[in-house]
Structure formats: structure tokens, C-alpha cells
Amino acid sequence: MKTKTQKIALSGILGAQALALSFIENLLPAMPFLPPGVKLGLSNIVTMFTAGTMGFFPALAVTLIKSLFVLLTRGVTAFFMSFGGGFLSTVAMCLMIKLVKDKSGFVGVAVVSAICHNIGQLAVSIIVTKTTAFVYYAPVLLLSGVVMGIITGIILKAVMPLLMKQSKFFIK
């Protein structure tokens, strides 16, 4: 990074992009062939980019920005679901990037991240409802995490040159 100010500015731009993708995704109608609650997770593309180029804390800041947006637009329970899944997802993607990205690539990082996001949301739903009944939904979430992770990983790979181009003013 050139300066702390540039790093903050880039984090703000990436946070805004993640919010825009999240907002757009919420406007899309539910796909009739997808199980309830399953979404593509387009904003995670920006979070993965942030994790890969700036590290854990900026990626966590993007996650927190997205979760606060959810709090304002969908309420407290949705906030905890978003942050629970987002936090676990961000930790997983940062570990994957640091330890095995060269071996797994963007798709591998995205799949593990999506699965961890679903696990985080499942854990929050169990805590909030005080019932373990949601555990039976875990296989659906695992499968959807793999599928959606593959899709978002492919999209990240495709848009990576554009994200790098916009970030060239902030990254060495």
C-alpha cells in the first residue's frame, strides 16, 4: 500500500461495491429451483478480492459494512445471520489465500468460503432459535455452498483484471 489514507479509500470503494452487489442481489427474485435462503453471494467476490489484496482486517471491514447494511435494511436477526456467516467466511478465505490459494485457486477459496458462510449462518440460526432442528438443513447448505462457491470463484477470476485495474492507484 502507498499510504494509510489510500488503503482506507480503497477499503471504502470495495465496501461500496460489496454493498451495491448485495443490494442488486436482493432485488433479484428467488430462483424457484433453489432451496429457501440460498443465494449466489455476489458481494463475497469483493470480499475475496479484498482478502487477497489487502488482508484480513480490510476484508473483515467489508464484511462488517455488508452486515451493517443488512441490519439497516432487514433487521437484527438478519444482521447476526449475515455477520456470523460473513465472519467465518472471511476467516476461511484469508486462511485459504495464505495457506493454499496457489493449489486451490479462486474457485477453491470461494467454495470453502461459501461453505463456511453457510455453517456460520446455521450456527447463528441454532443459537437464535435455541433448537438444533436446523442441522437437518446442513446437507442442502453444503451442496449449495459448493455450487455457489464455484460460480462466484469463476466470476472473481473473470473480473479480477478489472478489480486490479481500479485498485492500481492504491496498491503497489
C-alpha positions in Angstrom: 0.0 0.0 0.0 1.2 3.5 -0.8 -0.3 5.2 2.3 -2.7 4.5 5.1 -5.1 7.0 3.5 -5.1 5.2 0.2 -5.7 1.9 1.9 -8.7 3.4 3.7 -10.0 4.9 0.5 -9.7 1.6 -1.4 -11.4 -0.2 1.5 -14.3 2.3 1.2 -14.6 1.8 -2.5 -14.6 -2.0 -2.1 -17.1 -1.8 0.7 -19.4 0.3 -1.6 -19.0 -2.2 -4.4 -19.9 -5.1 -2.0 -23.0 -3.1 -0.8 -24.1 -2.5 -4.4 -23.7 -6.1 -5.3 -25.6 -7.1 -2.2 -28.4 -4.7 -3.0 -28.7 -5.8 -6.6 -28.7 -9.5 -5.5 -31.6 -8.7 -3.1 -33.6 -7.2 -6.0 -33.4 -10.5 -7.9 -36.4 -12.7 -7.4 -35.9 -16.0 -5.6 -35.0 -18.8 -8.1 -37.7 -21.4 -8.0 -35.2 -24.3 -8.3 -33.1 -23.1 -5.4 -33.8 -24.1 -1.8 -35.0 -21.4 0.6 -32.4 -19.0 1.7 -29.8 -20.0 -0.9 -28.2 -17.0 -2.7 -25.3 -16.6 -5.1 -23.3 -14.3 -2.7 -22.1 -11.8 -5.3 -20.8 -9.4 -2.7 -18.4 -12.1 -1.5 -16.5 -11.6 -4.7 -15.4 -8.2 -3.5 -14.6 -9.6 0.0 -12.4 -12.3 -1.6 -10.6 -9.7 -3.7 -10.1 -7.6 -0.6 -8.8 -10.5 1.4 -6.4 -11.4 -1.4 -5.0 -7.9 -2.0 -5.3 -6.2 1.4 -5.5 -8.9 4.0 -7.8 -10.0 6.8 -8.7 -6.7 8.6 -9.8 -4.8 5.4 -11.8 -7.9 4.3 -13.4 -8.1 7.7 -14.3 -4.4 7.4 -16.0 -5.1 4.1 -17.9 -7.9 5.8 -18.9 -5.6 8.7 -20.1 -2.9 6.2 -22.2 -5.5 4.4 -23.7 -6.8 7.7 -24.5 -3.3 8.9 -26.3 -2.7 5.6 -28.3 -5.8 6.3 -29.1 -4.5 9.8 -30.5 -1.3 8.4 -32.5 -3.0 5.7 -33.6 -6.3 7.1 -33.3 -6.2 10.9 -31.3 -7.6 13.8 -31.7 -11.3 13.2 -30.6 -10.9 9.6 -27.6 -8.8 10.8 -26.5 -11.7 13.1 -27.0 -14.2 10.3 -25.0 -12.0 7.9 -22.2 -11.3 10.3 -22.0 -14.8 11.6 -21.7 -16.3 8.1 -19.6 -13.4 6.9 -17.1 -13.6 9.8 -16.5 -17.3 9.4 -16.3 -17.0 5.7 -13.8 -14.2 5.9 -11.6 -16.1 8.3 -11.7 -19.2 6.0 -10.9 -17.2 2.8 -8.0 -15.5 4.4 -6.6 -18.8 5.7 -7.1 -20.4 2.3 -5.4 -17.5 0.5 -2.5 -17.5 2.9 -2.0 -21.3 3.0 -3.2 -22.9 -0.2 -4.5 -20.4 -2.8 -1.8 -21.4 -5.3 -3.0 -25.0 -5.1 -6.8 -24.4 -5.0 -7.2 -21.1 -7.0 -10.1 -18.7 -6.7 -12.7 -21.4 -7.1 -11.3 -23.4 -4.2 -11.1 -20.3 -2.0 -14.7 -19.4 -3.0 -16.1 -22.9 -2.3 -14.5 -23.1 1.2 -15.7 -19.6 1.9 -19.2 -20.2 0.8 -19.4 -23.4 2.9 -18.1 -21.6 5.9 -20.6 -18.8 5.4 -23.4 -21.3 5.4 -22.0 -23.0 8.5 -21.8 -19.6 10.3 -25.4 -18.9 9.4 -26.5 -22.3 10.5 -24.8 -21.8 13.8 -26.4 -18.4 14.3 -29.8 -19.8 13.5 -29.4 -22.6 16.1 -28.3 -20.0 18.7 -31.2 -17.6 17.9 -33.9 -20.3 17.8 -32.4 -22.4 20.6 -33.1 -25.5 18.6 -30.9 -27.9 16.7 -33.6 -28.6 14.1 -31.7 -26.6 11.5 -28.9 -29.2 11.5 -31.0 -31.2 9.1 -30.7 -28.4 6.6 -26.9 -28.7 6.6 -26.6 -31.1 3.6 -28.6 -28.6 1.5 -26.3 -25.8 2.7 -23.2 -27.8 2.0 -24.3 -28.6 -1.6 -25.4 -25.1 -2.3 -22.1 -23.7 -0.8 -20.2 -25.9 -3.3 -22.3 -24.8 -6.3 -22.5 -21.1 -5.4 -18.8 -21.1 -4.5 -17.8 -22.5 -7.9 -19.9 -19.8 -9.6 -18.5 -16.9 -7.5 -15.0 -18.2 -7.9 -15.4 -18.3 -11.7 -16.8 -14.7 -11.6 -14.0 -13.5 -9.4 -11.4 -14.9 -11.8 -13.2 -13.2 -14.7 -13.4 -9.8 -13.0 -10.1 -9.9 -11.3 -8.3 -7.8 -14.1 -11.0 -5.1 -13.7 -10.7 -5.0 -9.9 -6.9 -4.9 -10.2 -7.1 -2.1 -12.7 -9.4 0.0 -10.4 -7.0 -0.7 -7.5 -3.8 0.2 -9.2 -3.9 3.7 -7.8 -3.9 2.2 -4.3 -1.8 -0.9 -4.5 1.9 -1.0 -5.2 
